[in-house]
Amino acid sequence: MKVKKGAQDLIDRFGTSCPFRLAEELGICVVFEDLGNILGYYSKHFRIQIIHINENTYEQQKKFICAHELGHAVLHPHSNTSFLKRQTYYSTDKIESEANAFAVDLLFAKESGDTIMVREMIEDYKIPKHVLNERGYK
């Protein structure tokens, strides 16, 4: 599956599963700003890639948001999901699901050495339970 391979390839290439460090290594700017009800989004303007994260979220949630948006940058660099949601009838469910899967695979890679319970993933990272179930976490 390209999602799991994409996450593992980054971990192998850069020796880390930290989404903030990976974004830096890939030349992607990460900015923290007040986004209201929006948790985060990925944008690309004139070849400049930016991950926007709501500064008003919990630290662990910021890590998941960064990993999710990094998934968009790696898996869907040319997709503008914000535009697709607002201006078209195109379903972004698959794109969002892949970004969630990428984030889980990145943050909880077996090689990272971190053992974390599903309950902690849900509570600390605010990851929806169905996303974890889809990745084999029960």
N, C-alpha and C positions, 0 to 999 in steps of 0.2 A: 504494500500500500504506500502511495507516495507521501502521505501525511506522516506516518511513522518514520519512514526513511528520511524525509526532509528534516525532522527534528533530530534524529540520530546523527545524520550527516553534519549538522551544525555542531553538535556536542563533540563529535570526533574531530572535526576540523579545528575548533577553537579551544577544546579542553574544558568547557564549562557548559552548564545548563542554565546559567543566570540570564534571563532575557534582557536585562539592562546591559550587561557586558556584551552579549551577542549583538544587540542593536548597535552598540558603539563600534564593535569590530566590523560590522557590515556598513558602517557609515550612515546609519539611520539616526536622526535626531530624536530625542525623547524630550517632550516638553510637558510640564505639569501646569495646568490652568484650571480655572473655575469653568466647568462645562455644564453647570446646572444639573439636569437629570441624566445627562449622557455620561457613561462611564469612561468611554474612550473611543478613538477612531484613528484610522491610518489614512494619511494623505500623501500624495506625490505631486509636487508642483515644480515644473521645469527641472526634472531629474533629481530634485531634492526630496528625499523620503523623510516623513515625520510621523512619529507616533505621539498622539495627543492623549494624555491621561488626566482624568479629573483629580485635581489636588485634594478634593474633599472626601476621598475614599480611604479605607484602611490600608496600611502598608502591605499586608499580604495580598489584599485584593488588587493593589497596584501592580504587584508582581504578576498576578494572573492576567490582568488587563494587558500588560506589556507583552506577555507571552502570546496572548490571543491576537493582538494587533501585529506582532512579529509574524505570526502565522499568515496573516493577510499579506504582509510584505513579501514573504517567501513563496507562498502558494498562489497568491492572486495579485501580483504587483500592478496589474493594469485594470483591475476591477474597482469601480467606484461604487461601493455598496450604498453609501449615503444617497447618491444620485439615483441608483436603481430603486431604492426603497421609496424615495419621494416622487420620482418622476415617471416611473414605469410600472408595469404589472409583472415584471420579472421577479421570480421568487429568489430571494437571497438565502433561503434556508440551507441549501447545500454548502454555500460559501461560508456561512456562519458556523455550521456544524463542523466543517473541516478546520476552521480556525480554532474552535473549542478543542477539537481532538488534538491538534498540533500543540496547543498550550498544555494540555494534560500530559501528552507524551514527552514534552520538553521538561516540564517541571518535575515530573515523577518518573523519569527514566530510571530503569533498573540500575544503570551504571552510576547514577548520582550518589548512591550509597545512603540516601535518605530513606528511612522507613517511616511512613506516615499512614495513619489510619484514615479510612474513608470519611469517618465523622469529622476528623480534623480538616480534611480537604474541603468539605462542605462548609464547616463553620469558619475556618481561618481564611480560606481563599474565596469563599462565596461561590463555589463551583456548583452548578445545578447537578443534583444527583443523577439525572438521566444521562448527562454527559459522561460521568464517571462509569456508569453502567455500560454505556456503549463502548468504552475503552477496556472493559473487562474487570473493573474494580467493583466489588460487591460489598 
